[in-house]
Amino acid sequence: MVTVIPVKLTPRMRRVQKKAGKPITDVMAEALNEAGGNVTEAAEILAIDITTFYAWMNRLGIRRSFQFPNNNQ
């Protein structure tokens, strides 16, 4: 069973979410994926400051997952 804890979005988070037409967590995850996990680039994609991006990650419980390249090829 998964427990979802409601998070109060800031007005700016709501604006980004509304503009994208999808949940802010999806928007941020897509930005991180597009940036290859680089938070600085993901923040630039969303046109927000990196400090704001980190604060949003913390508020929403988003964690970066690291994938190490397979050097055994």
mmCIF file as gemmi writes it, N, C-alpha and C atoms, coordinates in Angstrom:
data_model
loop_
_atom_site.group_PDB
_atom_site.id
_atom_site.type_symbol
_atom_site.label_atom_id
_atom_site.label_alt_id
_atom_site.label_comp_id
_atom_site.label_asym_id
_atom_site.label_entity_id
_atom_site.label_seq_id
_atom_site.pdbx_PDB_ins_code
_atom_site.Cartn_x
_atom_site.Cartn_y
_atom_site.Cartn_z
_atom_site.occupancy
_atom_site.B_iso_or_equiv
_atom_site.pdbx_formal_charge
_atom_site.auth_seq_id
_atom_site.auth_asym_id
_atom_site.pdbx_PDB_model_num
ATOM 1 N N . MET Axp A 1 ? 0.839 -1.167 0 1 0 ? 1 A 1
ATOM 2 C CA . MET Axp A 1 ? 0 0 0 1 0 ? 1 A 1
ATOM 3 C C . MET Axp A 1 ? 0.892 1.24 0 1 0 ? 1 A 1
ATOM 4 N N . VAL Axp A 2 ? 0.549 2.212 -0.807 1 0 ? 2 A 1
ATOM 5 C CA . VAL Axp A 2 ? 1.289 3.456 -0.893 1 0 ? 2 A 1
ATOM 6 C C . VAL Axp A 2 ? 0.479 4.558 -0.232 1 0 ? 2 A 1
ATOM 7 N N . THR Axp A 3 ? 1.138 5.305 0.635 1 0 ? 3 A 1
ATOM 8 C CA . THR Axp A 3 ? 0.482 6.421 1.289 1 0 ? 3 A 1
ATOM 9 C C . THR Axp A 3 ? 0.924 7.709 0.61 1 0 ? 3 A 1
ATOM 10 N N . VAL Axp A 4 ? -0.017 8.467 0.137 1 0 ? 4 A 1
ATOM 11 C CA . VAL Axp A 4 ? 0.286 9.739 -0.506 1 0 ? 4 A 1
ATOM 12 C C . VAL Axp A 4 ? -0.018 10.852 0.481 1 0 ? 4 A 1
ATOM 13 N N . ILE Axp A 5 ? 0.989 11.649 0.75 1 0 ? 5 A 1
ATOM 14 C CA . ILE Axp A 5 ? 0.82 12.762 1.672 1 0 ? 5 A 1
ATOM 15 C C . ILE Axp A 5 ? 0.607 14.027 0.838 1 0 ? 5 A 1
ATOM 16 N N . PRO Axp A 6 ? -0.532 14.689 1.017 1 0 ? 6 A 1
ATOM 17 C CA . PRO Axp A 6 ? -0.77 15.902 0.233 1 0 ? 6 A 1
ATOM 18 C C . PRO Axp A 6 ? 0.246 16.995 0.565 1 0 ? 6 A 1
ATOM 19 N N . VAL Axp A 7 ? 0.698 17.656 -0.468 1 0 ? 7 A 1
ATOM 20 C CA . VAL Axp A 7 ? 1.668 18.729 -0.311 1 0 ? 7 A 1
ATOM 21 C C . VAL Axp A 7 ? 1.023 20.02 -0.79 1 0 ? 7 A 1
ATOM 22 N N . LYS Axp A 8 ? 1.181 21.067 -0.02 1 0 ? 8 A 1
ATOM 23 C CA . LYS Axp A 8 ? 0.646 22.361 -0.425 1 0 ? 8 A 1
ATOM 24 C C . LYS Axp A 8 ? 1.602 22.978 -1.449 1 0 ? 8 A 1
ATOM 25 N N . LEU Axp A 9 ? 1.1 23.203 -2.657 1 0 ? 9 A 1
ATOM 26 C CA . LEU Axp A 9 ? 1.916 23.794 -3.711 1 0 ? 9 A 1
ATOM 27 C C . LEU Axp A 9 ? 1.983 25.305 -3.545 1 0 ? 9 A 1
ATOM 28 N N . THR Axp A 10 ? 3.135 25.85 -3.884 1 0 ? 10 A 1
ATOM 29 C CA . THR Axp A 10 ? 3.288 27.295 -3.872 1 0 ? 10 A 1
ATOM 30 C C . THR Axp A 10 ? 2.564 27.857 -5.104 1 0 ? 10 A 1
ATOM 31 N N . PRO Axp A 11 ? 2.264 29.151 -5.1 1 0 ? 11 A 1
ATOM 32 C CA . PRO Axp A 11 ? 1.627 29.736 -6.285 1 0 ? 11 A 1
ATOM 33 C C . PRO Axp A 11 ? 2.456 29.536 -7.559 1 0 ? 11 A 1
ATOM 34 N N . ARG Axp A 12 ? 3.762 29.643 -7.438 1 0 ? 12 A 1
ATOM 35 C CA . ARG Axp A 12 ? 4.616 29.446 -8.615 1 0 ? 12 A 1
ATOM 36 C C . ARG Axp A 12 ? 4.571 28.011 -9.101 1 0 ? 12 A 1
ATOM 37 N N . MET Axp A 13 ? 4.545 27.043 -8.181 1 0 ? 13 A 1
ATOM 38 C CA . MET Axp A 13 ? 4.418 25.631 -8.566 1 0 ? 13 A 1
ATOM 39 C C . MET Axp A 13 ? 3.107 25.403 -9.306 1 0 ? 13 A 1
ATOM 40 N N . ARG Axp A 14 ? 2.036 26.016 -8.816 1 0 ? 14 A 1
ATOM 41 C CA . ARG Axp A 14 ? 0.735 25.865 -9.467 1 0 ? 14 A 1
ATOM 42 C C . ARG Axp A 14 ? 0.748 26.446 -10.877 1 0 ? 14 A 1
ATOM 43 N N . ARG Axp A 15 ? 1.451 27.586 -11.056 1 0 ? 15 A 1
ATOM 44 C CA . ARG Axp A 15 ? 1.534 28.194 -12.391 1 0 ? 15 A 1
ATOM 45 C C . ARG Axp A 15 ? 2.276 27.288 -13.369 1 0 ? 15 A 1
ATOM 46 N N . VAL Axp A 16 ? 3.401 26.723 -12.927 1 0 ? 16 A 1
ATOM 47 C CA . VAL Axp A 16 ? 4.177 25.82 -13.784 1 0 ? 16 A 1
ATOM 48 C C . VAL Axp A 16 ? 3.342 24.587 -14.112 1 0 ? 16 A 1
ATOM 49 N N . GLN Axp A 17 ? 2.665 24.056 -13.104 1 0 ? 17 A 1
ATOM 50 C CA . GLN Axp A 17 ? 1.819 22.876 -13.288 1 0 ? 17 A 1
ATOM 51 C C . GLN Axp A 17 ? 0.692 23.159 -14.275 1 0 ? 17 A 1
ATOM 52 N N . LYS Axp A 18 ? 0.042 24.32 -14.128 1 0 ? 18 A 1
ATOM 53 C CA . LYS Axp A 18 ? -1.069 24.682 -15.002 1 0 ? 18 A 1
ATOM 54 C C . LYS Axp A 18 ? -0.595 24.873 -16.436 1 0 ? 18 A 1
ATOM 55 N N . LYS Axp A 19 ? 0.546 25.538 -16.593 1 0 ? 19 A 1
ATOM 56 C CA . LYS Axp A 19 ? 1.092 25.782 -17.93 1 0 ? 19 A 1
ATOM 57 C C . LYS Axp A 19 ? 1.418 24.461 -18.631 1 0 ? 19 A 1
ATOM 58 N N . ALA Axp A 20 ? 1.945 23.498 -17.886 1 0 ? 20 A 1
ATOM 59 C CA . ALA Axp A 20 ? 2.322 22.202 -18.462 1 0 ? 20 A 1
ATOM 60 C C . ALA Axp A 20 ? 1.114 21.282 -18.647 1 0 ? 20 A 1
ATOM 61 N N . GLY Axp A 21 ? 0.074 21.522 -17.868 1 0 ? 21 A 1
ATOM 62 C CA . GLY Axp A 21 ? -1.112 20.681 -17.97 1 0 ? 21 A 1
ATOM 63 C C . GLY Axp A 21 ? -0.945 19.308 -17.357 1 0 ? 21 A 1
ATOM 64 N N . LYS Axp A 22 ? -0.009 19.193 -16.423 1 0 ? 22 A 1
ATOM 65 C CA . LYS Axp A 22 ? 0.211 17.914 -15.73 1 0 ? 22 A 1
ATOM 66 C C . LYS Axp A 22 ? 0.763 18.184 -14.342 1 0 ? 22 A 1
ATOM 67 N N . PRO Axp A 23 ? 0.752 17.183 -13.474 1 0 ? 23 A 1
ATOM 68 C CA . PRO Axp A 23 ? 1.235 17.379 -12.101 1 0 ? 23 A 1
ATOM 69 C C . PRO Axp A 23 ? 2.674 17.893 -12.071 1 0 ? 23 A 1
ATOM 70 N N . ILE Axp A 24 ? 2.966 18.744 -11.111 1 0 ? 24 A 1
ATOM 71 C CA . ILE Axp A 24 ? 4.295 19.346 -10.996 1 0 ? 24 A 1
ATOM 72 C C . ILE Axp A 24 ? 5.377 18.286 -10.83 1 0 ? 24 A 1
ATOM 73 N N . THR Axp A 25 ? 5.064 17.183 -10.166 1 0 ? 25 A 1
ATOM 74 C CA . THR Axp A 25 ? 6.064 16.116 -10.008 1 0 ? 25 A 1
ATOM 75 C C . THR Axp A 25 ? 6.434 15.536 -11.367 1 0 ? 25 A 1
ATOM 76 N N . ASP Axp A 26 ? 5.46 15.371 -12.247 1 0 ? 26 A 1
ATOM 77 C CA . ASP Axp A 26 ? 5.73 14.866 -13.6 1 0 ? 26 A 1
ATOM 78 C C . ASP Axp A 26 ? 6.557 15.866 -14.393 1 0 ? 26 A 1
ATOM 79 N N . VAL Axp A 27 ? 6.22 17.139 -14.258 1 0 ? 27 A 1
ATOM 80 C CA . VAL Axp A 27 ? 6.941 18.194 -14.964 1 0 ? 27 A 1
ATOM 81 C C . VAL Axp A 27 ? 8.413 18.183 -14.548 1 0 ? 27 A 1
ATOM 82 N N . MET Axp A 28 ? 8.653 18.094 -13.254 1 0 ? 28 A 1
ATOM 83 C CA . MET Axp A 28 ? 10.024 18.102 -12.752 1 0 ? 28 A 1
ATOM 84 C C . MET Axp A 28 ? 10.78 16.837 -13.144 1 0 ? 28 A 1
ATOM 85 N N . ALA Axp A 29 ? 10.111 15.699 -13.071 1 0 ? 29 A 1
ATOM 86 C CA . ALA Axp A 29 ? 10.748 14.44 -13.455 1 0 ? 29 A 1
ATOM 87 C C . ALA Axp A 29 ? 11.122 14.451 -14.934 1 0 ? 29 A 1
ATOM 88 N N . GLU Axp A 30 ? 10.246 14.971 -15.772 1 0 ? 30 A 1
ATOM 89 C CA . GLU Axp A 30 ? 10.534 15.058 -17.199 1 0 ? 30 A 1
ATOM 90 C C . GLU Axp A 30 ? 11.713 15.99 -17.464 1 0 ? 30 A 1
ATOM 91 N N . ALA Axp A 31 ? 11.761 17.105 -16.735 1 0 ? 31 A 1
ATOM 92 C CA . ALA Axp A 31 ? 12.884 18.036 -16.893 1 0 ? 31 A 1
ATOM 93 C C . ALA Axp A 31 ? 14.192 17.368 -16.478 1 0 ? 31 A 1
ATOM 94 N N . LEU Axp A 32 ? 14.168 16.631 -15.372 1 0 ? 32 A 1
ATOM 95 C CA . LEU Axp A 32 ? 15.366 15.92 -14.929 1 0 ? 32 A 1
ATOM 96 C C . LEU Axp A 32 ? 15.783 14.852 -15.933 1 0 ? 32 A 1
ATOM 97 N N . ASN Axp A 33 ? 14.82 14.125 -16.477 1 0 ? 33 A 1
ATOM 98 C CA . ASN Axp A 33 ? 15.14 13.098 -17.475 1 0 ? 33 A 1
ATOM 99 C C . ASN Axp A 33 ? 15.729 13.732 -18.724 1 0 ? 33 A 1
ATOM 100 N N . GLU Axp A 34 ? 15.108 14.817 -19.181 1 0 ? 34 A 1
ATOM 101 C CA . GLU Axp A 34 ? 15.591 15.513 -20.372 1 0 ? 34 A 1
ATOM 102 C C . GLU Axp A 34 ? 17.004 16.048 -20.174 1 0 ? 34 A 1
ATOM 103 N N . ALA Axp A 35 ? 17.309 16.454 -18.946 1 0 ? 35 A 1
ATOM 104 C CA . ALA Axp A 35 ? 18.628 17 -18.623 1 0 ? 35 A 1
ATOM 105 C C . ALA Axp A 35 ? 19.62 15.911 -18.229 1 0 ? 35 A 1
ATOM 106 N N . GLY Axp A 36 ? 19.227 14.669 -18.343 1 0 ? 36 A 1
ATOM 107 C CA . GLY Axp A 36 ? 20.128 13.572 -17.993 1 0 ? 36 A 1
ATOM 108 C C . GLY Axp A 36 ? 20.474 13.527 -16.518 1 0 ? 36 A 1
ATOM 109 N N . GLY Axp A 37 ? 19.555 14.024 -15.679 1 0 ? 37 A 1
ATOM 110 C CA . GLY Axp A 37 ? 19.773 14.023 -14.238 1 0 ? 37 A 1
ATOM 111 C C . GLY Axp A 37 ? 20.497 15.254 -13.725 1 0 ? 37 A 1
ATOM 112 N N . ASN Axp A 38 ? 20.875 16.153 -14.617 1 0 ? 38 A 1
ATOM 113 C CA . ASN Axp A 38 ? 21.577 17.371 -14.239 1 0 ? 38 A 1
ATOM 114 C C . ASN Axp A 38 ? 20.566 18.396 -13.726 1 0 ? 38 A 1
ATOM 115 N N . VAL Axp A 39 ? 20.638 18.692 -12.434 1 0 ? 39 A 1
ATOM 116 C CA . VAL Axp A 39 ? 19.659 19.58 -11.802 1 0 ? 39 A 1
ATOM 117 C C . VAL Axp A 39 ? 19.764 20.997 -12.343 1 0 ? 39 A 1
ATOM 118 N N . THR Axp A 40 ? 20.972 21.456 -12.607 1 0 ? 40 A 1
ATOM 119 C CA . THR Axp A 40 ? 21.151 22.809 -13.148 1 0 ? 40 A 1
ATOM 120 C C . THR Axp A 40 ? 20.431 22.943 -14.488 1 0 ? 40 A 1
ATOM 121 N N . GLU Axp A 41 ? 20.618 21.966 -15.368 1 0 ? 41 A 1
ATOM 122 C CA . GLU Axp A 41 ? 19.959 21.998 -16.675 1 0 ? 41 A 1
ATOM 123 C C . GLU Axp A 41 ? 18.444 21.844 -16.543 1 0 ? 41 A 1
ATOM 124 N N . ALA Axp A 42 ? 17.998 21.002 -15.622 1 0 ? 42 A 1
ATOM 125 C CA . ALA Axp A 42 ? 16.562 20.815 -15.413 1 0 ? 42 A 1
ATOM 126 C C . ALA Axp A 42 ? 15.919 22.117 -14.95 1 0 ? 42 A 1
ATOM 127 N N . ALA Axp A 43 ? 16.592 22.827 -14.062 1 0 ? 43 A 1
ATOM 128 C CA . ALA Axp A 43 ? 16.084 24.12 -13.596 1 0 ? 43 A 1
ATOM 129 C C . ALA Axp A 43 ? 16.017 25.11 -14.751 1 0 ? 43 A 1
ATOM 130 N N . GLU Axp A 44 ? 17.028 25.093 -15.617 1 0 ? 44 A 1
ATOM 131 C CA . GLU Axp A 44 ? 17.029 25.983 -16.782 1 0 ? 44 A 1
ATOM 132 C C . GLU Axp A 44 ? 15.88 25.648 -17.73 1 0 ? 44 A 1
ATOM 133 N N . ILE Axp A 45 ? 15.592 24.375 -17.912 1 0 ? 45 A 1
ATOM 134 C CA . ILE Axp A 45 ? 14.483 23.952 -18.774 1 0 ? 45 A 1
ATOM 135 C C . ILE Axp A 45 ? 13.175 24.546 -18.262 1 0 ? 45 A 1
ATOM 136 N N . LEU Axp A 46 ? 13.006 24.555 -16.94 1 0 ? 46 A 1
ATOM 137 C CA . LEU Axp A 46 ? 11.778 25.084 -16.348 1 0 ? 46 A 1
ATOM 138 C C . LEU Axp A 46 ? 11.85 26.596 -16.097 1 0 ? 46 A 1
ATOM 139 N N . ALA Axp A 47 ? 12.982 27.194 -16.443 1 0 ? 47 A 1
ATOM 140 C CA . ALA Axp A 47 ? 13.193 28.636 -16.268 1 0 ? 47 A 1
ATOM 141 C C . ALA Axp A 47 ? 13.025 29.07 -14.819 1 0 ? 47 A 1
ATOM 142 N N . ILE Axp A 48 ? 13.594 28.252 -13.91 1 0 ? 48 A 1
ATOM 143 C CA . ILE Axp A 48 ? 13.594 28.604 -12.491 1 0 ? 48 A 1
ATOM 144 C C . ILE Axp A 48 ? 15.021 28.521 -11.967 1 0 ? 48 A 1
ATOM 145 N N . ASP Axp A 49 ? 15.266 29.151 -10.847 1 0 ? 49 A 1
ATOM 146 C CA . ASP Axp A 49 ? 16.568 29.135 -10.212 1 0 ? 49 A 1
ATOM 147 C C . ASP Axp A 49 ? 16.854 27.741 -9.661 1 0 ? 49 A 1
ATOM 148 N N . ILE Axp A 50 ? 18.121 27.346 -9.669 1 0 ? 50 A 1
ATOM 149 C CA . ILE Axp A 50 ? 18.496 26.016 -9.177 1 0 ? 50 A 1
ATOM 150 C C . ILE Axp A 50 ? 18.116 25.844 -7.708 1 0 ? 50 A 1
ATOM 151 N N . THR Axp A 51 ? 18.23 26.913 -6.916 1 0 ? 51 A 1
ATOM 152 C CA . THR Axp A 51 ? 17.846 26.848 -5.503 1 0 ? 51 A 1
ATOM 153 C C . THR Axp A 51 ? 16.36 26.55 -5.373 1 0 ? 51 A 1
ATOM 154 N N . THR Axp A 52 ? 15.563 27.167 -6.23 1 0 ? 52 A 1
ATOM 155 C CA . THR Axp A 52 ? 14.119 26.913 -6.239 1 0 ? 52 A 1
ATOM 156 C C . THR Axp A 52 ? 13.845 25.479 -6.632 1 0 ? 52 A 1
ATOM 157 N N . PHE Axp A 53 ? 14.568 24.981 -7.633 1 0 ? 53 A 1
ATOM 158 C CA . PHE Axp A 53 ? 14.378 23.592 -8.083 1 0 ? 53 A 1
ATOM 159 C C . PHE Axp A 53 ? 14.665 22.618 -6.942 1 0 ? 53 A 1
ATOM 160 N N . TYR Axp A 54 ? 15.783 22.838 -6.242 1 0 ? 54 A 1
ATOM 161 C CA . TYR Axp A 54 ? 16.116 21.973 -5.097 1 0 ? 54 A 1
ATOM 162 C C . TYR Axp A 54 ? 15.055 22.073 -3.995 1 0 ? 54 A 1
ATOM 163 N N . ALA Axp A 55 ? 14.567 23.268 -3.739 1 0 ? 55 A 1
ATOM 164 C CA . ALA Axp A 55 ? 13.529 23.44 -2.715 1 0 ? 55 A 1
ATOM 165 C C . ALA Axp A 55 ? 12.266 22.685 -3.105 1 0 ? 55 A 1
ATOM 166 N N . TRP Axp A 56 ? 11.901 22.761 -4.396 1 0 ? 56 A 1
ATOM 167 C CA . TRP Axp A 56 ? 10.719 22.03 -4.869 1 0 ? 56 A 1
ATOM 168 C C . TRP Axp A 56 ? 10.94 20.519 -4.758 1 0 ? 56 A 1
ATOM 169 N N . MET Axp A 57 ? 12.138 20.057 -5.128 1 0 ? 57 A 1
ATOM 170 C CA . MET Axp A 57 ? 12.437 18.625 -4.996 1 0 ? 57 A 1
ATOM 171 C C . MET Axp A 57 ? 12.25 18.184 -3.55 1 0 ? 57 A 1
ATOM 172 N N . ASN Axp A 58 ? 12.79 18.966 -2.626 1 0 ? 58 A 1
ATOM 173 C CA . ASN Axp A 58 ? 12.68 18.646 -1.204 1 0 ? 58 A 1
ATOM 174 C C . ASN Axp A 58 ? 11.226 18.65 -0.753 1 0 ? 58 A 1
ATOM 175 N N . ARG Axp A 59 ? 10.49 19.679 -1.139 1 0 ? 59 A 1
ATOM 176 C CA . ARG Axp A 59 ? 9.087 19.812 -0.738 1 0 ? 59 A 1
ATOM 177 C C . ARG Axp A 59 ? 8.234 18.657 -1.272 1 0 ? 59 A 1
ATOM 178 N N . LEU Axp A 60 ? 8.519 18.231 -2.504 1 0 ? 60 A 1
ATOM 179 C CA . LEU Axp A 60 ? 7.714 17.187 -3.149 1 0 ? 60 A 1
ATOM 180 C C . LEU Axp A 60 ? 8.251 15.779 -2.906 1 0 ? 60 A 1
ATOM 181 N N . GLY Axp A 61 ? 9.403 15.667 -2.256 1 0 ? 61 A 1
ATOM 182 C CA . GLY Axp A 61 ? 9.98 14.358 -1.97 1 0 ? 61 A 1
ATOM 183 C C . GLY Axp A 61 ? 10.593 13.693 -3.187 1 0 ? 61 A 1
ATOM 184 N N . ILE Axp A 62 ? 11.068 14.491 -4.143 1 0 ? 62 A 1
ATOM 185 C CA . ILE Axp A 62 ? 11.69 13.947 -5.352 1 0 ? 62 A 1
ATOM 186 C C . ILE Axp A 62 ? 13.164 13.717 -5.067 1 0 ? 62 A 1
ATOM 187 N N . ARG Axp A 63 ? 13.619 12.525 -5.368 1 0 ? 63 A 1
ATOM 188 C CA . ARG Axp A 63 ? 15.026 12.171 -5.185 1 0 ? 63 A 1
ATOM 189 C C . ARG Axp A 63 ? 15.615 11.815 -6.539 1 0 ? 63 A 1
ATOM 190 N N . ARG Axp A 64 ? 16.859 12.242 -6.748 1 0 ? 64 A 1
ATOM 191 C CA . ARG Axp A 64 ? 17.543 11.859 -7.98 1 0 ? 64 A 1
ATOM 192 C C . ARG Axp A 64 ? 17.998 10.419 -7.857 1 0 ? 64 A 1
ATOM 193 N N . SER Axp A 65 ? 17.858 9.677 -8.933 1 0 ? 65 A 1
ATOM 194 C CA . SER Axp A 65 ? 18.388 8.317 -8.947 1 0 ? 65 A 1
ATOM 195 C C . SER Axp A 65 ? 19.599 8.323 -9.866 1 0 ? 65 A 1
ATOM 196 N N . PHE Axp A 66 ? 20.635 7.718 -9.401 1 0 ? 66 A 1
ATOM 197 C CA . PHE Axp A 66 ? 21.872 7.699 -10.17 1 0 ? 66 A 1
ATOM 198 C C . PHE Axp A 66 ? 22.006 6.357 -10.876 1 0 ? 66 A 1
ATOM 199 N N . GLN Axp A 67 ? 22.384 6.423 -12.138 1 0 ? 67 A 1
ATOM 200 C CA . GLN Axp A 67 ? 22.635 5.208 -12.911 1 0 ? 67 A 1
ATOM 201 C C . GLN Axp A 67 ? 24.089 5.262 -13.353 1 0 ? 67 A 1
ATOM 202 N N . PHE Axp A 68 ? 24.852 4.269 -12.951 1 0 ? 68 A 1
ATOM 203 C CA . PHE Axp A 68 ? 26.242 4.225 -13.345 1 0 ? 68 A 1
ATOM 204 C C . PHE Axp A 68 ? 26.346 3.524 -14.689 1 0 ? 68 A 1
ATOM 205 N N . PRO Axp A 69 ? 27.203 4.033 -15.564 1 0 ? 69 A 1
ATOM 206 C CA . PRO Axp A 69 ? 27.336 3.391 -16.868 1 0 ? 69 A 1
ATOM 207 C C . PRO Axp A 69 ? 27.939 1.995 -16.732 1 0 ? 69 A 1
ATOM 208 N N . ASN Axp A 70 ? 27.503 1.123 -17.609 1 0 ? 70 A 1
ATOM 209 C CA . ASN Axp A 70 ? 28.003 -0.244 -17.613 1 0 ? 70 A 1
ATOM 210 C C . ASN Axp A 70 ? 29.29 -0.272 -18.421 1 0 ? 70 A 1
ATOM 211 N N . ASN Axp A 71 ? 30.408 -0.412 -17.75 1 0 ? 71 A 1
ATOM 212 C CA . ASN Axp A 71 ? 31.715 -0.393 -18.416 1 0 ? 71 A 1
ATOM 213 C C . ASN Axp A 71 ? 32.125 -1.774 -18.894 1 0 ? 71 A 1
ATOM 214 N N . ASN Axp A 72 ? 31.279 -2.767 -18.76 1 0 ? 72 A 1
ATOM 215 C CA . ASN Axp A 72 ? 31.6 -4.128 -19.154 1 0 ? 72 A 1
ATOM 216 C C . ASN Axp A 72 ? 31.153 -4.447 -20.568 1 0 ? 72 A 1
ATOM 217 N N . GLN Axp A 73 ? 31.032 -3.437 -21.402 1 0 ? 73 A 1
ATOM 218 C CA . GLN Axp A 73 ? 30.55 -3.678 -22.764 1 0 ? 73 A 1
ATOM 219 C C . GLN Axp A 73 ? 31.667 -4.092 -23.665 1 0 ? 73 A 1
